[in-house]
Amino acid sequence: MKKEYTTKQNQFLLSYLQKKHGRHVTVREIAAYCEKHQIQISQATIYRRLEKLVKDGSVAKYVIDENTSACFAYIGEEEKQEMNTFHC
């Protein structure tokens, strides 16, 4: 398995999402928070990183309609494991 390269921006993004656990956030909110804390990261990079986290199962993506920005929420390891467990 390929080890993922972790940047300061990626660590900051994941930390932000973990702090917002249980709350939906948009890329615009994340970008504003990064700018406020002087973390240079483009919205395109935020989208790419979020999509990787969604694919990994660490983050959930919610799309209401094509006119509204997607929202993202940190799932966490415990909830991620629960989602992969089948109950009969």
N, C-alpha and C positions, 0 to 999 in steps of 0.2 A: 504494500500500500504506500502511495506517495505521501510524504510528509508535507503539509501545507506551510508555506512561508508566512509568518505572522509579522505584520508591520505595526507601527505605533497607531496608525489610523484604524487598522482592523481591531486591535485591542481596545481602543477607545470606543469604537462602534459597539462591540460586544458588551463592554462595560455599561454603556448607556442603555442598551436594550435590557440588560439584566436589572438595572435600577428601575426601569419602567415595567418590570414583570407584571403581567396582568392588565396592561394598558396598551391600546393600539396607538401606534405612531406612524406618521407619514414621513416620506423621504425629506420633504420640506422642513418638517420639525427637526429631524435629525441634522440636516445641513445647517439650520439656524443655531442649534446647540453646539455643533462643531465650530462654527464661526465665532460664536460667543467665547469659546474656550481656546481660540486661536489654533485649532487643528485644521490644517489645510487638506481638504478632501473634496473632490468634485461630486456632484449629484450622480453622475454616471458611475463613479466608483462605488458610491453608497448602494446604488441599485444592483450592481454586479455582486457586491459582497452579500447583500441581503438575499439575492437569488441563490447564492451558494449555501447560505444558512438555511434557507427554505428547503433546498434539495437535501441537505444534511438532516433536516428534521428538527433543528434547534429553534427555528423561527417559523411562525405561521403567517401566511399571506392571505389577506381578505380583500376581495374585489367586489364592490357593490354594483357598479355599472361602468360602462365605458366613458362616462363623463366625470367620474369621481376618481381622485387619486387612490391608489391601493394603500391599504394600511398593513402594518406588520406588527407582530407581537412575539416577544420572547416566550418560548414554551418551557424551557428548562429541562434538565435531564430527567427528573422524576416524572414529569408529565409526558415527556417523549417516550419513556419506557411504558407508561400506561397506555399510550396510543398504539403501541406495538403488541400489546397483550390482548389475546382473545378470551372472551368470557362466554362459556356455554350455559 
